[in-house]
Amino acid sequence: QVHLAEFGGGLVQPGGSLRLSCAASGSGFRMNFMGWYRQAPGKERERIAIITTSGGTDYADSVKGRFSISRENVKNTAYLQMNNLRPDDTAVYYCYANVIRPVDISSSSYWGQGTQVTVSS
């Protein structure tokens, strides 16, 4: 079993910044790609950013130029730096991880519990 712990959500004014972190814990796995998703009230969950093991990234059009995903492989941790936040960024943000079990090279997906980000003046 793999557990994803998220930190960094909160209330911020428009134009402000927040940094989210996601730390994976457990045993018997190797981290594959990781990502961040968000879900606003009344809307479907959407993918915000992904990052591969080698550091390749992809972003949703709505956050390009404002958000940046990164990772520290030794710590099995991913980060999401959010700058120039807008009210429509308000949502619950979820960490996502795809992991591999070396014993049989199987793949599994895990989700964090979600952290609330509210952008309001």
PyMOL commands that set and color helices and strands:
alter all, ss='L'
color gray80, all
select helices_A, chain A and resi 73-75+87-89
alter helices_A, ss='H'
color red, helices_A
select strands_A, chain A and resi 2-7+10-12+18-26+30-39+46-51+57-59+67-72+77-82+91-101+106-111+115-119
alter strands_A, ss='S'
color yellow, strands_A
deselect
rebuild
show_as cartoon
